[in-house]
Amino acid sequence: MKSILKTAVVTLVLVSGGSLYAQGTPINAAAFDALIAQGPVASAATIRSNAWASKIKQAGTLRLGGLQTSNLFSLLNEKDGKTRGFDAGLAQLITRYILGDGAKVQFTQVTSSTREQVLINDQVDMVIATYSITPARTEKISFAGPYYSSQAGVLVKANNKTIQSYNDLAGKKVATQAGSTGPTILAQYAPKGVVQEFQTHQEALDALRQGRVDAYVTDYTLLLNALSLGTGDAKLAGAPFGAQDSYGVGLPKGSDGVAFINDFLKKLEADGTWAKLWTVSIGQRTGSTAVPTPPAIP
């Protein structure tokens, strides 16, 4: 089946009247860029030993599926045309490791519902997009990592006094993303909630801001991302809940790129780059000083 997805650049739209959409304190671009520029470059022998990496090296371009509207993880700066954040940094470090200085990237915007398909259709070489590793997804694609972990959370309007945690979602209209882990989590933890699925994170935030839903349940880190943009019209209701949600690098099914990226992730953790990337992308943006421990890589 011919895919309707195409390579695109998506800009962040700022909407007045709702701080869920207002640009927050910007990332330290100079520190971020310097960190990426210091990333290692693989030897020719390392590249030759891996079919996935060799294919990218030969093409001279890495085809990346990702996001450009996630403040903490992958946000496009319209002024300089660069995308920065934790996921963006990881993607850029992997690209540099394979292709070296001046590495080229062909970017394809993805959503929660299209991430597997762009890999199955061979439109991209990898997907890095706060992509949770699940059994259902691993039937269709392969994952390297995990490189980050989180849990679920509940976002409500700041003036909401009735929803204190997921235990208060019975009978409430609850937004989540189609194709994400949200529907499964809600079925387990809030089975009496009235679930409404949206195609994108932004659409779910729109529904909450406009009062069409009472709450938005998704990955806790994505909700921190939403709060980092705003000035107080939304809040987290209760603590994170549910099983640990681990993010992985999506790859074509059976790709030997899994071993290649896992080895590289271990290098980033051992030399302190993972911690530095977290600090500049997330820690300094949310006021967090305690660097989390990266999840164990199989």
Backbone as CSV, one residue per row, in Angstrom:
resi,resn,N_x,N_y,N_z,CA_x,CA_y,CA_z,C_x,C_y,C_z
1,MET,0.843,-1.189,0.000,0.000,0.000,0.000,0.879,1.240,0.000
2,LYS,0.575,2.181,-0.865,1.364,3.399,-0.951,1.084,4.270,0.260
3,SER,2.131,4.720,0.902,1.966,5.547,2.093,1.683,6.985,1.704
4,ILE,0.849,7.667,2.476,0.560,9.073,2.221,1.506,9.969,3.018
5,LEU,2.370,9.343,3.857,3.324,10.129,4.627,4.394,10.682,3.708
6,LYS,4.901,11.830,4.054,5.973,12.408,3.255,6.940,13.138,4.166
7,THR,8.129,13.337,3.653,9.125,14.084,4.411,8.621,15.501,4.597
8,ALA,8.725,16.006,5.848,8.162,17.323,6.119,8.894,17.989,7.255
9,VAL,8.752,19.302,7.298,9.227,20.074,8.434,8.003,20.678,9.086
10,VAL,7.808,20.405,10.357,6.636,20.874,11.067,7.042,21.967,12.039
11,THR,6.369,23.098,11.991,6.701,24.201,12.879,5.795,24.197,14.086
12,LEU,6.294,24.753,15.182,5.521,24.856,16.407,4.611,26.058,16.293
13,VAL,3.318,25.843,16.415,2.348,26.919,16.341,2.053,27.416,17.744
14,LEU,2.229,28.702,17.964,1.961,29.284,19.259,0.580,29.911,19.224
15,VAL,-0.279,29.470,20.134,-1.646,29.935,20.165,-1.838,30.822,21.385
16,SER,-2.324,32.012,21.176,-2.539,32.917,22.295,-3.726,32.460,23.113
17,GLY,-3.737,32.858,24.392,-4.868,32.539,25.239,-4.748,31.219,25.941
18,GLY,-3.633,30.528,25.808,-3.486,29.255,26.496,-2.031,28.934,26.688
19,SER,-1.563,28.891,27.924,-0.132,28.721,28.153,0.356,27.318,27.845
20,LEU,-0.562,26.385,27.575,-0.123,25.075,27.121,0.635,25.196,25.806
21,TYR,0.510,26.333,25.159,1.101,26.521,23.836,2.174,27.597,23.811
22,ALA,2.408,28.260,24.936,3.373,29.350,24.958,4.796,28.814,25.096
23,GLN,5.719,29.430,24.366,7.107,28.995,24.434,7.682,29.259,25.815
24,GLY,8.249,28.264,26.434,8.833,28.417,27.755,10.294,28.824,27.651
25,THR,11.042,28.669,28.731,12.461,28.990,28.727,13.166,28.122,27.686
26,PRO,13.865,28.729,26.756,14.470,27.945,25.675,15.633,27.097,26.169
27,ILE,15.922,26.065,25.431,17.062,25.211,25.726,18.347,26.017,25.527
28,ASN,19.382,25.647,26.247,20.694,26.270,26.053,21.268,25.716,24.746
29,ALA,20.985,26.411,23.659,21.340,25.912,22.329,22.843,25.730,22.166
30,ALA,23.603,26.659,22.690,25.063,26.573,22.530,25.613,25.336,23.229
31,ALA,25.115,25.066,24.448,25.583,23.895,25.195,25.142,22.604,24.510
32,PHE,23.914,22.598,24.021,23.404,21.423,23.315,24.230,21.141,22.066
33,ASP,24.430,22.168,21.250,25.172,21.992,19.999,26.609,21.548,20.254
34,ALA,27.209,22.091,21.306,28.589,21.710,21.633,28.672,20.253,22.048
35,LEU,27.663,19.795,22.794,27.640,18.399,23.217,27.550,17.462,22.018
36,ILE,26.695,17.800,21.067,26.547,16.960,19.871,27.844,16.971,19.063
37,ALA,28.462,18.135,18.939,29.692,18.263,18.140,30.843,17.463,18.735
38,GLN,30.753,17.167,20.026,31.801,16.398,20.692,31.530,14.894,20.657
39,GLY,30.413,14.503,20.059,30.066,13.089,20.006,31.068,12.281,19.218
40,PRO,31.220,11.000,19.555,32.200,10.148,18.871,31.794,9.804,17.443
41,VAL,32.774,9.417,16.652,32.553,8.960,15.281,33.100,7.547,15.167
42,ALA,32.304,6.636,14.642,32.701,5.230,14.551,33.840,5.042,13.552
43,SER,34.655,4.060,13.818,35.730,3.716,12.883,35.142,3.044,11.649
44,ALA,35.917,3.029,10.583,35.474,2.375,9.351,35.207,0.894,9.594
45,ALA,36.022,0.264,10.424,35.856,-1.160,10.719,34.550,-1.410,11.478
46,THR,34.204,-0.508,12.384,32.957,-0.654,13.137,31.754,-0.568,12.210
47,ILE,31.801,0.361,11.273,30.706,0.509,10.310,30.613,-0.721,9.413
48,ARG,31.744,-1.180,8.910,31.744,-2.329,7.996,31.195,-3.593,8.654
49,SER,31.322,-3.688,9.948,30.882,-4.899,10.656,29.376,-4.964,10.852
50,ASN,28.652,-3.922,10.441,27.209,-3.879,10.669,26.486,-3.495,9.389
51,ALA,25.558,-4.353,8.945,24.853,-4.128,7.677,23.987,-2.874,7.713
52,TRP,23.288,-2.660,8.823,22.394,-1.494,8.948,23.191,-0.197,8.845
53,ALA,24.257,-0.094,9.601,25.084,1.110,9.581,25.776,1.282,8.230
54,SER,26.221,0.181,7.634,26.901,0.250,6.334,25.984,0.805,5.253
55,LYS,24.722,0.418,5.295,23.745,0.905,4.311,23.586,2.418,4.424
56,ILE,23.513,2.922,5.660,23.370,4.359,5.879,24.630,5.090,5.438
57,LYS,25.773,4.539,5.785,27.056,5.144,5.404,27.177,5.244,3.891
58,GLN,26.791,4.194,3.203,26.877,4.186,1.746,25.935,5.210,1.126
59,ALA,24.745,5.351,1.718,23.774,6.314,1.204,24.194,7.749,1.497
60,GLY,24.961,7.936,2.568,25.409,9.273,2.931,24.373,10.097,3.659
61,THR,23.219,9.494,3.933,22.116,10.183,4.603,21.395,9.205,5.517
62,LEU,21.072,9.632,6.728,20.255,8.815,7.624,18.810,9.280,7.525
63,ARG,17.905,8.354,7.277,16.476,8.660,7.170,15.841,8.490,8.551
64,LEU,15.418,9.585,9.126,14.943,9.596,10.512,13.453,9.866,10.599
65,GLY,12.740,9.040,11.374,11.355,9.319,11.719,11.328,9.917,13.118
66,GLY,10.708,11.070,13.278,10.715,11.713,14.582,9.679,12.800,14.714
67,LEU,9.887,13.631,15.727,8.990,14.740,16.036,9.783,16.041,16.023
68,GLN,9.053,17.161,15.890,9.695,18.469,15.964,8.879,19.449,16.798
69,THR,7.948,18.923,17.597,7.062,19.781,18.382,7.057,19.415,19.859
70,SER,8.036,18.638,20.302,8.106,18.208,21.699,9.171,19.028,22.427
71,ASN,8.733,19.910,23.318,9.621,20.915,23.890,10.869,20.330,24.542
72,LEU,10.723,19.271,25.322,11.863,18.697,26.015,12.600,17.664,25.178
73,PHE,11.899,17.041,24.243,12.491,15.909,23.536,12.903,16.213,22.100
74,SER,12.156,17.027,21.408,12.520,17.261,20.007,11.730,18.453,19.469
75,LEU,12.319,19.642,19.566,11.618,20.873,19.176,12.402,21.632,18.116
76,LEU,11.715,21.969,17.025,12.328,22.734,15.944,12.420,24.209,16.319
77,ASN,13.607,24.777,16.176,13.811,26.210,16.337,13.686,26.843,14.956
78,GLU,12.634,27.619,14.766,12.373,28.187,13.437,13.454,29.188,13.009
79,LYS,14.134,29.791,13.996,15.113,30.817,13.659,16.371,30.236,13.031
80,ASP,16.853,29.118,13.576,18.088,28.550,13.013,17.860,27.222,12.286
81,GLY,16.609,26.739,12.285,16.279,25.516,11.552,16.786,24.249,12.195
82,LYS,17.214,24.326,13.465,17.751,23.154,14.160,16.738,22.592,15.153
83,THR,16.762,21.275,15.302,15.876,20.593,16.243,16.698,20.148,17.448
84,ARG,16.200,20.464,18.657,16.941,20.147,19.873,16.030,19.507,20.906
85,GLY,16.631,18.760,21.827,15.899,18.049,22.867,16.552,16.691,23.075
86,PHE,16.035,15.919,24.041,16.680,14.651,24.376,16.647,13.666,23.213
87,ASP,15.482,13.446,22.626,15.392,12.530,21.479,16.177,13.060,20.281
88,ALA,16.033,14.369,20.029,16.745,14.967,18.896,18.247,14.818,19.075
89,GLY,18.720,15.028,20.305,20.146,14.893,20.571,20.637,13.475,20.361
90,LEU,19.855,12.509,20.834,20.232,11.116,20.645,20.293,10.770,19.161
91,ALA,19.294,11.221,18.406,19.289,10.961,16.964,20.504,11.593,16.288
92,GLN,20.854,12.799,16.696,21.995,13.486,16.100,23.314,12.828,16.479
93,LEU,23.395,12.319,17.693,24.613,11.619,18.106,24.788,10.312,17.331
94,ILE,23.690,9.581,17.129,23.760,8.342,16.344,24.155,8.659,14.903
95,THR,23.543,9.710,14.343,23.846,10.099,12.967,25.312,10.485,12.823
96,ARG,25.808,11.261,13.774,27.221,11.659,13.741,28.127,10.444,13.881
97,TYR,27.747,9.502,14.726,28.554,8.307,14.945,28.725,7.519,13.653
98,ILE,27.688,7.487,12.839,27.744,6.734,11.585,28.362,7.541,10.449
99,LEU,27.947,8.816,10.312,28.302,9.595,9.129,29.371,10.653,9.364
100,GLY,29.700,10.945,10.631,30.750,11.917,10.911,30.284,13.359,10.778
101,ASP,31.240,14.286,10.680,30.927,15.716,10.567,30.122,15.986,9.298
102,GLY,29.203,16.941,9.410,28.389,17.307,8.248,27.380,16.248,7.865
103,ALA,27.001,15.395,8.812,26.054,14.318,8.527,24.722,14.859,8.023
104,LYS,24.146,14.166,7.054,22.875,14.580,6.473,21.735,13.705,6.983
105,VAL,20.586,14.339,7.223,19.402,13.631,7.710,18.213,13.946,6.819
106,GLN,17.488,12.920,6.429,16.205,13.087,5.748,15.127,12.830,6.790
107,PHE,14.363,13.845,7.138,13.427,13.772,8.256,11.996,13.490,7.786
108,THR,11.328,12.573,8.484,9.911,12.283,8.254,9.160,12.446,9.563
109,GLN,8.160,13.308,9.564,7.342,13.509,10.759,6.482,12.265,10.996
110,VAL,6.432,11.797,12.252,5.610,10.638,12.584,4.630,10.995,13.695
111,THR,3.624,10.141,13.886,2.693,10.243,15.002,2.677,8.896,15.711
112,SER,1.944,8.818,16.822,1.849,7.552,17.553,1.296,6.439,16.675
113,SER,0.476,6.794,15.693,-0.175,5.790,14.856,0.615,5.406,13.608
114,THR,1.672,6.151,13.280,2.382,5.894,12.017,3.805,5.390,12.197
115,ARG,4.272,5.280,13.431,5.686,4.960,13.653,6.074,3.586,13.115
116,GLU,5.220,2.573,13.330,5.570,1.258,12.793,5.543,1.249,11.273
117,GLN,4.547,1.940,10.702,4.345,1.842,9.265,5.504,2.420,8.472
118,VAL,6.102,3.519,8.939,7.209,4.101,8.176,8.420,3.181,8.179
119,LEU,8.556,2.358,9.218,9.636,1.372,9.245,9.305,0.184,8.348
120,ILE,8.075,-0.287,8.425,7.653,-1.421,7.600,7.748,-1.069,6.118
121,ASN,7.411,0.184,5.771,7.444,0.635,4.375,8.833,1.043,3.896
122,ASP,9.850,0.905,4.774,11.222,1.292,4.456,11.318,2.766,4.057
123,GLN,10.537,3.615,4.744,10.631,5.048,4.513,11.710,5.691,5.382
124,VAL,12.056,5.030,6.473,13.057,5.568,7.395,13.984,4.448,7.839
125,ASP,15.166,4.835,8.316,16.120,3.870,8.866,15.877,3.622,10.353
126,MET,15.382,4.648,11.049,15.087,4.489,12.470,14.063,5.529,12.889
127,VAL,13.366,5.240,13.988,12.396,6.156,14.572,12.797,6.428,16.014
128,ILE,12.964,7.709,16.345,13.208,8.130,17.723,12.170,9.189,18.034
129,ALA,11.167,8.820,18.827,10.017,9.705,19.035,9.278,9.336,20.316
130,THR,9.976,9.373,21.466,9.393,8.916,22.738,8.563,7.653,22.473
131,TYR,9.220,6.676,21.895,8.591,5.477,21.308,8.644,4.336,22.320
132,SER,7.518,4.061,22.971,7.471,3.043,24.028,7.612,1.633,23.458
133,ILE,8.418,0.817,24.111,8.604,-0.579,23.713,7.450,-1.413,24.270
134,THR,6.688,-2.045,23.387,5.575,-2.896,23.814,5.625,-4.219,23.059
135,PRO,5.048,-5.288,23.618,5.019,-6.580,22.925,4.348,-6.498,21.558
136,ALA,3.253,-5.741,21.462,2.541,-5.645,20.188,3.416,-5.005,19.110
137,ARG,4.164,-4.002,19.488,5.015,-3.319,18.519,6.193,-4.184,18.102
138,THR,6.718,-4.955,19.039,7.872,-5.796,18.709,7.498,-6.956,17.788
139,GLU,6.222,-7.174,17.563,5.803,-8.158,16.568,6.002,-7.621,15.151
140,LYS,6.042,-6.308,15.029,6.127,-5.670,13.717,7.502,-5.080,13.410
141,ILE,8.180,-4.593,14.462,9.476,-3.943,14.275,10.435,-4.412,15.371
142,SER,11.659,-3.933,15.320,12.634,-4.208,16.378,12.954,-2.920,17.122
143,PHE,13.398,-3.071,18.360,13.778,-1.922,19.175,15.202,-2.064,19.674
144,ALA,15.962,-0.979,19.595,17.219,-0.870,20.334,16.903,-0.128,21.628
145,GLY,17.735,-0.347,22.637,17.490,0.296,23.916,16.901,-0.672,24.922
146,PRO,16.222,-0.124,25.939,15.690,1.236,26.050,16.755,2.263,26.419
147,TYR,16.432,3.527,26.085,17.342,4.623,26.413,16.732,5.591,27.423
148,TYR,15.445,5.414,27.760,14.763,6.308,28.702,13.532,5.580,29.220
149,SER,13.118,5.893,30.447,11.914,5.259,30.987,11.072,6.268,31.745
150,SER,9.758,6.022,31.770,8.819,6.911,32.435,7.604,6.098,32.861
151,GLN,6.567,6.775,33.378,5.297,6.144,33.697,4.184,7.003,33.120
152,ALA,2.941,6.666,33.437,1.803,7.450,32.968,1.489,8.562,33.958
153,GLY,0.805,9.594,33.494,0.394,10.693,34.354,-0.939,11.253,33.905
154,VAL,-1.518,12.097,34.749,-2.815,12.721,34.462,-2.632,14.232,34.452
155,LEU,-3.029,14.874,33.372,-2.974,16.328,33.253,-4.393,16.882,33.266
156,VAL,-4.617,17.904,34.085,-5.929,18.564,34.154,-5.712,20.070,34.144
157,LYS,-6.803,20.824,34.008,-6.702,22.272,34.104,-6.332,22.661,35.535
158,ALA,-5.669,23.796,35.675,-5.169,24.216,36.978,-6.284,24.425,37.989
159,ASN,-7.485,24.791,37.525,-8.596,25.051,38.443,-9.453,23.816,38.726
160,ASN,-9.024,22.655,38.223,-9.779,21.419,38.449,-9.533,20.925,39.871
161,LYS,-10.610,20.811,40.658,-10.496,20.380,42.050,-11.083,18.987,42.293
162,THR,-11.639,18.387,41.261,-12.303,17.092,41.435,-11.425,15.909,41.061
163,ILE,-10.423,16.128,40.215,-9.535,15.041,39.798,-8.189,15.210,40.487
164,GLN,-7.915,14.333,41.444,-6.677,14.374,42.203,-5.671,13.306,41.756
165,SER,-6.180,12.284,41.056,-5.331,11.202,40.557,-6.142,10.389,39.560
166,TYR,-5.549,9.336,39.052,-6.274,8.470,38.106,-7.475,7.807,38.763
167,ASN,-7.504,7.741,40.090,-8.636,7.139,40.794,-9.915,7.949,40.652
168,ASP,-9.811,9.195,40.182,-10.975,10.079,40.076,-11.480,10.220,38.642
169,LEU,-11.070,9.345,37.746,-11.425,9.487,36.332,-12.721,8.787,35.939
170,ALA,-13.338,8.045,36.843,-14.593,7.360,36.533,-15.654,8.380,36.112
171,GLY,-16.254,8.152,34.946,-17.293,9.044,34.445,-16.774,10.320,33.815
172,LYS,-15.466,10.528,33.843,-14.880,11.734,33.270,-14.464,11.494,31.823
173,LYS,-14.468,12.569,31.044,-13.981,12.490,29.670,-12.461,12.586,29.695
174,VAL,-11.816,11.544,29.198,-10.363,11.456,29.311,-9.735,11.336,27.926
175,ALA,-8.860,12.255,27.608,-8.149,12.215,26.325,-6.909,11.340,26.435
176,THR,-6.569,10.690,25.331,-5.294,10.008,25.205,-4.969,9.909,23.724
177,GLN,-3.773,9.445,23.397,-3.376,9.352,21.996,-3.678,7.984,21.416
178,ALA,-4.290,7.971,20.245,-4.491,6.719,19.522,-3.134,6.149,19.145
179,GLY,-2.989,4.845,19.267,-1.737,4.201,18.904,-0.677,4.269,19.977
180,SER,-0.981,4.943,21.108,-0.036,5.016,22.216,-0.397,3.960,23.254
181,THR,0.341,3.942,24.360,0.024,3.010,25.447,-1.120,3.525,26.308
182,GLY,-1.583,4.751,26.055,-2.632,5.359,26.863,-3.919,4.559,26.966
183,PRO,-4.504,4.101,25.849,-5.751,3.346,25.947,-5.634,2.097,26.816
184,THR,-4.514,1.385,26.716,-4.314,0.181,27.527,-4.197,0.533,29.006
185,ILE,-3.465,1.595,29.309,-3.303,2.032,30.691,-4.639,2.439,31.287
186,LEU,-5.436,3.173,30.525,-6.741,3.609,31.020,-7.683,2.431,31.231
187,ALA,-7.614,1.447,30.349,-8.461,0.263,30.516,-8.135,-0.461,31.810
188,GLN,-6.876,-0.403,32.222,-6.460,-1.091,33.445,-6.691,-0.259,34.697
189,TYR,-6.376,1.026,34.646,-6.384,1.851,35.854,-7.620,2.743,35.983
190,ALA,-8.300,3.028,34.886,-9.499,3.871,34.940,-10.545,3.325,33.972
191,PRO,-10.998,2.081,34.198,-11.901,1.428,33.249,-13.263,2.110,33.097
192,LYS,-13.633,2.970,34.044,-14.923,3.656,33.962,-14.785,5.070,33.409
193,GLY,-13.600,5.426,32.975,-13.413,6.717,32.325,-13.964,6.673,30.905
194,VAL,-14.414,7.821,30.408,-14.940,7.919,29.039,-13.783,8.353,28.140
195,VAL,-13.171,7.391,27.507,-11.933,7.638,26.775,-12.205,8.207,25.382
196,GLN,-11.471,9.261,25.045,-11.517,9.837,23.707,-10.098,9.825,23.145
197,GLU,-9.903,9.157,22.029,-8.569,9.031,21.441,-8.344,10.106,20.371
198,PHE,-7.162,10.727,20.436,-6.775,11.744,19.470,-5.519,11.279,18.745
199,GLN,-5.342,11.769,17.525,-4.218,11.299,16.710,-2.885,11.838,17.177
200,THR,-2.868,13.029,17.774,-1.606,13.631,18.183,-1.685,14.168,19.605
201,HIS,-0.513,14.368,20.187,-0.370,14.974,21.508,-0.990,16.364,21.516
202,GLN,-0.754,17.145,20.457,-1.267,18.513,20.395,-2.786,18.530,20.362
203,GLU,-3.397,17.605,19.635,-4.857,17.554,19.574,-5.456,17.243,20.945
204,ALA,-4.792,16.381,21.700,-5.271,16.067,23.050,-5.154,17.285,23.958
205,LEU,-4.047,18.029,23.843,-3.890,19.255,24.623,-4.940,20.290,24.240
206,ASP,-5.234,20.388,22.946,-6.283,21.305,22.490,-7.615,20.970,23.151
207,ALA,-7.945,19.686,23.176,-9.221,19.254,23.752,-9.308,19.605,25.237
208,LEU,-8.186,19.461,25.955,-8.175,19.809,27.375,-8.322,21.315,27.561
209,ARG,-7.576,22.080,26.803,-7.632,23.537,26.930,-9.029,24.062,26.632
210,GLN,-9.683,23.470,25.639,-11.005,23.923,25.215,-12.141,23.365,26.078
211,GLY,-11.801,22.512,27.029,-12.819,21.969,27.920,-13.642,20.843,27.324
212,ARG,-13.171,20.279,26.223,-13.904,19.161,25.599,-13.632,17.854,26.325
213,VAL,-12.563,17.806,27.108,-12.264,16.660,27.961,-11.898,17.190,29.347
214,ASP,-11.973,16.310,30.337,-11.668,16.705,31.711,-10.211,16.453,32.082
215,ALA,-9.589,15.523,31.390,-8.215,15.149,31.726,-7.531,14.564,30.493
216,TYR,-6.220,14.533,30.563,-5.414,13.941,29.495,-4.429,12.985,30.135
217,VAL,-4.486,11.723,29.741,-3.599,10.696,30.287,-2.644,10.229,29.193
218,THR,-1.368,10.356,29.484,-0.343,9.860,28.575,0.945,9.716,29.373
219,ASP,2.037,9.514,28.683,3.327,9.373,29.339,3.627,10.599,30.205
220,TYR,4.087,10.346,31.426,4.348,11.416,32.390,5.366,12.420,31.855
221,THR,6.352,11.942,31.127,7.377,12.833,30.608,6.803,13.770,29.559
222,LEU,5.873,13.288,28.754,5.241,14.160,27.765,4.408,15.231,28.455
223,LEU,3.833,14.902,29.604,3.061,15.894,30.343,3.986,16.933,30.973
224,LEU,5.152,16.495,31.453,6.144,17.456,31.925,6.524,18.400,30.785
225,ASN,6.615,17.833,29.603,6.926,18.619,28.419,5.881,19.698,28.194
226,ALA,4.605,19.335,28.324,3.529,20.305,28.148,3.607,21.398,29.207
227,LEU,3.864,21.012,30.445,3.956,21.987,31.524,5.155,22.909,31.353
228,SER,6.235,22.392,30.778,7.425,23.217,30.603,7.177,24.346,29.612
229,LEU,6.125,24.241,28.810,5.777,25.279,27.854,4.946,26.384,28.482
230,GLY,4.261,26.059,29.586,3.231,26.945,30.083,3.582,27.727,31.323
231,THR,2.583,28.499,31.795,2.761,29.363,32.955,1.719,29.110,34.031
232,GLY,0.990,27.993,33.952,0.132,27.681,35.073,-1.310,27.358,34.797
233,ASP,-1.751,27.171,33.536,-3.165,26.881,33.301,-3.448,25.389,33.318
234,ALA,-2.435,24.573,33.612,-2.619,23.128,33.723,-1.747,22.611,34.852
235,LYS,-2.087,21.435,35.349,-1.314,20.841,36.438,-1.388,19.329,36.346
236,LEU,-0.438,18.670,36.991,-0.452,17.217,37.093,-1.326,16.817,38.272
237,ALA,-2.178,15.834,38.062,-3.060,15.345,39.116,-2.489,14.043,39.662
238,GLY,-1.848,14.119,40.811,-1.294,12.919,41.425,0.066,12.545,40.890
239,ALA,0.586,11.478,41.420,1.922,10.997,41.067,1.875,10.126,39.814
240,PRO,3.031,9.871,39.188,3.068,8.925,38.067,2.540,7.566,38.510
241,PHE,1.957,6.841,37.566,1.382,5.539,37.925,1.581,4.556,36.786
242,GLY,1.354,3.291,37.102,1.459,2.244,36.096,2.875,1.729,35.958
243,ALA,3.025,0.786,35.060,4.327,0.172,34.840,5.295,1.160,34.210
244,GLN,6.577,0.894,34.386,7.585,1.713,33.730,7.423,1.614,32.216
245,ASP,7.404,2.767,31.572,7.253,2.858,30.124,8.618,3.169,29.541
246,SER,9.196,2.224,28.828,10.561,2.382,28.329,10.570,2.807,26.865
247,TYR,11.349,3.847,26.553,11.476,4.331,25.185,12.617,3.605,24.482
248,GLY,12.369,3.236,23.228,13.393,2.585,22.429,13.554,3.248,21.082
249,VAL,14.601,2.858,20.383,14.849,3.311,19.012,14.223,2.292,18.073
250,GLY,13.208,2.707,17.324,12.531,1.804,16.408,13.369,1.525,15.173
251,LEU,13.470,0.243,14.821,14.258,-0.188,13.660,13.467,-1.225,12.863
252,PRO,13.831,-1.451,11.612,13.149,-2.496,10.839,13.259,-3.847,11.535
253,LYS,12.253,-4.662,11.373,12.215,-5.971,12.026,13.446,-6.800,11.659
254,GLY,14.125,-7.316,12.700,15.276,-8.172,12.489,16.572,-7.455,12.160
255,SER,16.575,-6.136,12.218,17.766,-5.374,11.840,18.917,-5.599,12.812
256,ASP,20.138,-5.722,12.262,21.306,-5.818,13.140,21.708,-4.451,13.677
257,GLY,20.931,-3.427,13.310,21.129,-2.118,13.892,20.853,-2.096,15.384
258,VAL,20.079,-3.071,15.876,19.786,-3.157,17.311,21.081,-3.283,18.105
259,ALA,21.923,-4.235,17.731,23.190,-4.441,18.431,24.102,-3.232,18.274
260,PHE,24.118,-2.634,17.087,24.962,-1.466,16.817,24.572,-0.303,17.731
261,ILE,23.280,0.008,17.797,22.823,1.132,18.615,22.955,0.825,20.095
262,ASN,22.669,-0.412,20.505,22.820,-0.763,21.922,24.257,-0.569,22.395
263,ASP,25.215,-0.973,21.567,26.625,-0.761,21.921,26.922,0.733,22.054
264,PHE,26.354,1.519,21.151,26.582,2.960,21.185,25.926,3.594,22.412
265,LEU,24.713,3.171,22.750,24.035,3.697,23.935,24.845,3.431,25.202
266,LYS,25.431,2.253,25.275,26.264,1.920,26.439,27.481,2.835,26.521
267,LYS,28.029,3.204,25.369,29.155,4.144,25.349,28.711,5.506,25.875
268,LEU,27.536,5.963,25.431,27.043,7.269,25.863,26.801,7.309,27.365
269,GLU,26.321,6.209,27.914,26.087,6.155,29.351,27.407,6.108,30.120
270,ALA,28.357,5.335,29.615,29.632,5.166,30.319,30.477,6.428,30.327
271,ASP,30.441,7.193,29.227,31.307,8.384,29.169,30.623,9.650,29.680
272,GLY,29.386,9.527,30.178,28.693,10.666,30.759,27.882,11.497,29.795
273,THR,27.888,11.140,28.504,27.142,11.927,27.519,25.641,11.840,27.757
274,TRP,25.144,10.660,28.134,23.705,10.502,28.399,23.271,11.481,29.492
275,ALA,24.029,11.546,30.573,23.696,12.431,31.691,23.742,13.897,31.265
276,LYS,24.737,14.260,30.459,24.857,15.642,29.998,23.694,16.007,29.072
277,LEU,23.282,15.066,28.219,22.171,15.315,27.314,20.875,15.486,28.093
278,TRP,20.674,14.636,29.115,19.478,14.763,29.958,19.465,16.113,30.668
279,THR,20.603,16.529,31.174,20.672,17.778,31.935,20.327,18.983,31.076
280,VAL,20.929,19.073,29.888,20.688,20.242,29.054,19.298,20.211,28.413
281,SER,18.764,19.021,28.138,17.483,18.913,27.447,16.286,18.917,28.387
282,ILE,16.425,18.281,29.558,15.290,18.090,30.463,15.536,18.700,31.838
283,GLY,16.675,18.366,32.454,16.926,18.811,33.817,16.871,20.315,33.987
284,GLN,17.585,21.044,33.136,17.615,22.500,33.237,16.295,23.137,32.835
285,ARG,15.468,22.425,32.097,14.185,22.972,31.650,13.084,22.780,32.683
286,THR,13.231,21.782,33.552,12.185,21.461,34.526,12.622,21.727,35.963
287,GLY,13.840,22.237,36.154,14.330,22.504,37.486,14.805,21.270,38.227
288,SER,14.991,20.167,37.513,15.435,18.918,38.127,16.960,18.861,38.156
289,THR,17.522,18.523,39.304,18.978,18.462,39.437,19.497,17.039,39.575
290,ALA,18.626,16.104,39.954,19.051,14.715,40.140,18.937,13.973,38.808
291,VAL,20.067,13.639,38.225,20.066,12.921,36.945,19.575,11.499,37.182
292,PRO,18.548,11.052,36.456,18.052,9.679,36.660,19.043,8.638,36.148
293,THR,18.876,7.439,36.628,19.700,6.324,36.152,19.119,5.811,34.843
294,PRO,19.898,5.705,33.791,19.375,5.194,32.523,18.868,3.763,32.697
295,PRO,17.854,3.369,31.947,17.370,1.992,32.043,18.425,1.000,31.549
296,ALA,18.378,-0.194,32.082,19.337,-1.231,31.678,19.083,-1.634,30.222
297,ILE,20.162,-1.795,29.481,20.078,-2.217,28.075,20.391,-3.711,27.998
298,PRO,19.510,-4.496,27.412,19.743,-5.949,27.330,21.058,-6.281,26.649
